[in-house]
Amino acid sequence: MHEVEEPIAPQLRPATRLVELVESASGSLIATDGTKLPWQQIFERATYTAGVLQASGLGPRSRIALIAQTSTEAVVTILAAWLTGAATAILPNYAPRQDSKSFALRTRALLGAMKADCIVTDSAHEWIRQPATAGASALALESISHSTSSQYARPATGDDDLAIVQFTSGSTDLSKPVTVSWRQLFSNVAGMAQRIDLDPQADRFVSWLPLYHDMGLVGCLALPLLTGTDLVLAKTEDFASRPGRWMEWTAHLRATLTAAPCSAYRLATRGLAASTVDVSRLRLAFCGAEQVSVDVVEAFLSAGAAGGLPRSSVSCVYGLAEATLAVTIPAPGSGLHVDTVDTDILEHERIASPARPGHRATRFAMLGDAIDGVELRIRRSGEPPGQPERLVGEIEIRGSNVASGYLPDETPSAIRGEWLATGDVGYITDSQLVVVGRKKDLIILGGRNISPEAVEAVAANVAGIRIGNVVAVGSDEGNRGGLAIIAECRSQATDRIRGEIRAAVEAELGVIASTIVLVEPHSIPRTSSGKLRRGATLAALNEGELPIVRIGPRGRPQP
């Protein structure tokens, strides 16, 4: 195993560590056209920008919010904020389809929740400064990141000072600002580097993930930055406009490491299958941030076979914002490992028993064991917590990378002693974690615990449904509860689609959907990182806020 020195020197303060780490780094920030900017030059620019921030009264215990598209200037500003000792939060960008007033209100709420002292925006978000600053000062990204005339003074900072404020995804609740200290950040970076056998001289990351995503900020920026590893940084919108570019960047710039949510691998599969790019150098492609679909991963691996994609490259992982990022990562080269369990026993007894011939079965991706510095256990109601083999319960974690609370100075109700209840449900087998779903999302029907992902996967296979744009939720119909399915579609054959969804779900899962609603494309609520917001979707449906597809007098869909 390649030994990676833990990037922590206990006798040094965080700002000093940053200086020494980046000054000694040999890697570069690389644009998709191949242009390289060494990390040392990024650091030089960041010290000027840090001086500008200090001249504006910002420093230790300040909180700086950044709203900007992915760019070199954004990276410079993030590093500059860290050099001042300020805590940094990257807020979601404005998307063209969003309502500007709603975006401003949400941004204002996030700024208020983190108690931001300053908001830095690029030119694309200049309009948001005044309506959403919530009392914070405002600075222009382009002007401060190109300064060459400021004086920087290294601040006195401690391991337990805040480094990052990162917001939870908000898939089941409102986004919460998680406090991440320097100790927790350095610990998680060290744990990830060690687990993946990171070699800064040989490895190269490629990422298009938005920097407001914890996988994008910590896994695909902080990790290569603090270890001096090359990073190819692409714009998120370039991936969104043509997902096939992701593997083209990987091939042409000879990247060995990448990461993305499972849904991104689905989007990239078609382009990869139609291309001839050489992706044989890709050593690890991390798949996480949302429920991992075995079918999606297998399709991606099959599509990449012609280009030499190693079957051992996809690494299914588990993490969350409250853990800084990573909790479990499989050993490098493990590839996809699948656990196939008996669906009926899982739903009725909450035991992940191996599948029996002739019975319904569900396949789950195995997500590896905990990285150094992290522990996990399973808690079942009424039973002592631990690591019982194949017993399904809530996943709890503790460790040097686990955040202690939310802002403003709020201890999570999910903290149980030293353990944090994640809200995710799963089990352990062969020392590896398997995630079944979110606790709040599980659908209870007739005493069965049904995963919404299982229902959504069945409904998505019906012709006319937009794949990845289906929501299944439990509703409060009758004493036994009900099942509501909301799906986006473009087809005119709404009666046919609803009938096929109902028949498929009943045939494959043995449950009857009490409500099936077809809505216009791009109308299902999502988090800033693209996760489905199931609770918000049901609420919007009940409030009449979803544009339902209706058939007009000429047989055309009408909202």
Sequence and secondary structure as in RCSB ss.txt:
>XXXX:A:sequence
MHEVEEPIAPQLRPATRLVELVESASGSLIATDGTKLPWQQIFERATYTAGVLQASGLGPRSRIALIAQTSTEAV
VTILAAWLTGAATAILPNYAPRQDSKSFALRTRALLGAMKADCIVTDSAHEWIRQPATAGASALALESISHSTSS
QYARPATGDDDLAIVQFTSGSTDLSKPVTVSWRQLFSNVAGMAQRIDLDPQADRFVSWLPLYHDMGLVGCLALPL
LTGTDLVLAKTEDFASRPGRWMEWTAHLRATLTAAPCSAYRLATRGLAASTVDVSRLRLAFCGAEQVSVDVVEAF
LSAGAAGGLPRSSVSCVYGLAEATLAVTIPAPGSGLHVDTVDTDILEHERIASPARPGHRATRFAMLGDAIDGVE
LRIRRSGEPPGQPERLVGEIEIRGSNVASGYLPDETPSAIRGEWLATGDVGYITDSQLVVVGRKKDLIILGGRNI
SPEAVEAVAANVAGIRIGNVVAVGSDEGNRGGLAIIAECRSQATDRIRGEIRAAVEAELGVIASTIVLVEPHSIP
RTSSGKLRRGATLAALNEGELPIVRIGPRGRPQP
>XXXX:A:secstr
      S  TTS HHHHHHHHHHT   EEE TTS EEEHHHHHHHHHHHHHHHHHTT  TT EEEEE  SSHHHH
HHHHHHHHHT EEEE     TTS HHHHHHHHHHHHHHHT SEEEE GGGGGGHHHH TT EEEEHHHHHT  S 
        TTSEEEEEE   SSS   EEEEEHHHHHHHHHHHHHHTT  TTT EEEE   TTSHIIIIIIIIHHH
HHT EEEE  HHHHHH TTHHHHHHHHTT  EEEEEHHHHHHHHHHHHH     TT  EEEEESS   HHHHHHH
HHHHGGGT  TT EEE EE GGGSSEEEE  TT    EEEEEHHHHHHH B  B  TTS EEEEE   EE TTEE
EEEE TTS  B  BTB EEEEEEETTS   BTTTB  TTEETTEEEEEEEEEEETTEEEEEEETTT EEETTEEE
 HHHHHHHHHTSTTEEEEEEEEEEE  STT EEEEEEEE  S HHHHHHHHHHHHHHHHS   SEEEEE TT S 
B TTS B HHHHHHHHHTT S B EE TTS EE 
